[in-house]
């Protein structure tokens, strides 16, 4: 029989450390005193959901190195502020599932391991909040896990459970795992941020007006709001409109397509009756091309950056579920985007924004090298017989990358356009059940068509092809290429994104539940001006002509009437066509077996073949008799970039013109386009005297979106 003795502490020590009052024995994790409660402190392995070590991208290594350099070696105020605990891995069996985003006992157990607190159930849930939750089913792990980032409010924790005092005193920052923040990081929506700034700094001076001819502020007796045209109601246009309207500008939002309600009917007519409205379709209309897509909110410009959090909170403000703030791979789906856009529109109209749907910009009005307005017409009138000239102080060009006529207008006014690399290829479709089995193995039955415990399985694959690889198909050329999956839509369908009856271009889309029985993704190969020139396409719009060439070829292969040419993956690899044994497709306008291996130049086809073989090694079963390739995917990103000033966002060759978003070559997805529109809105507001602060102090440093989204 072992007798337990009570350890006596000085009263001063007890007052300084309340946990000793409640834990009368020697601390259970002490290394100095042996006894019944003595336990050796152990390092608990925390599995990482992101790339580590040599697998990190150079940009990630640079950020981590900078963070390590700036991070303090120790924290002096451990009992104040917030501790952020990252990469907390909870097994699927101990987690309530993908849709549960609050604190639970399985997560408390992982938090207790980090704190080295002996009884997880004693930790109060109220002291913790989930910042991020993602699902990691990589094969390198022994089992799939949900990975969390959690914020711990120290003051709240100590008030609810004083016995945690000692354990907090042992905490030290660890790069990528444990971080101390002096105060809680609060992110808010854009509208609230602008209104708070205006309340604390004052709005536009009543003495300032604006001269439409000079483009410069001046004193005048009669005050009028600066008039700004925003062309395009995609993410860039919407967020630029929101910023400028909140700052008091007279904003006119011009959209060639229709509002989401009518646009939905036009898309229905296309899918059911094969009637293509050239100005209201999957590409053109309120919300841009992303409205009838997957609604992905993943981005490469910093998931936790201030500007991205503002965009996400603004989307929540207009009706997006709060889960997008926590989900590691947030997406909305078309069914959620439609009501969100309606709310966004109504808010803009309440601010006085004049939204003109069904209006196409046919030309720019220019005086003395400065844009002074636009010429517009009814987009449903192909004769352009009802042209109007509208005067503005500035024009924000926020069109998508399918607005090819806008590029022609810019060229006619000698606006600089630079050809840009992008990617083209085919869209592959598998049964979603097959992808679930490849990625999850035994957990595949937990998906339950989007209603289960784990997310519907997706994938992202990349293969670099160069002439130095002994197995490379590029021996005859010196160009290095990347082949990668693009816009992967789990539980989705293949849709038509053509804007002309003589062309076939496709994309993927999903609804919020991702409940379809198919999974699809584009498999694309990078192309450059060298490839455009090889087909005798030259000049600033060579990339556009390159796209059109393969869209027309695909339309001919399909036989017309929006029928899409298809080929099984195995046939594509073997250079043959099997007409009788073709799997079903989610594409609703019909498919036709075709020789897609003859669609592209041989070097592109070989790069695709080689990469598909490599993808099958990473995802065994990717090459399947049920895998079907669809042609053609060409509009992965803008084929041009419009040079602009990096600080003012103004065109380098035409004053008063502000090119932003995907169509201008500065974004790659919903979030990055929205961020670009937000920053441009602030820049224009600053130029026109509506905003008198420092943009970075409000939004943070502008992030580069890169040219291609993965």
Secondary structure, DSSP 8 states (H G I E B T S, - for coil): ----------HHHHHH-THHHH--S--TT-SSS-STT-----------SS--GGGS-HHHHHHHHHHHHHS-SS-S-TTSSEEEEEEEEEEGGGS--TT--S--HHHHHHHHHHHT-S-GGGS-GGGEEEEEEEEE--TTSSS-EEEEEEEEEHHHHHHH-GGGHHHHHH---BTTTEEEESS------HHHHHHHHHHHH--S-TTEEE-TTT--EEE-SS----EEEEE--SHHHHHHHHHHHHTT-EEEEEESS--HHHHHHHHHHHHHH----TTSSSSSSTT-TTTTS--B---SS-TTSHHHHHHHHHHHHTT--GGGGTBTT-B--HHHHHHHHHHHHHHHHHTT-EEEETEEEEEEEEETTEEEEEEEEETT-TT-TT-EEEE-SEEEE---TT-HHHHHHHHHTT---EE--EEEEEEEEEEHHHHHHHHHGGGGGG-GGGTSSS-------EEEE-TTSTT-S-TT----EEEEEEEEETTEEEEE--SSTT---EEEEE-TT--SSEEEEEEEEEE-HHHHHHTT--STTHHHHHHHHHHHHHHHHHTSTT-EEEEEHHHHHHT---SSS----S-TT-EEE--GGGTS-HHHHHHHHHHHHHHHHHSTTSS-TT-EEEEEE--SS-SEE--B-TTT--BSSSBTEEE-STTTTS--SHHHHHHHHHHHHHHHHHHTTS--S-HHHHH-S-----S---
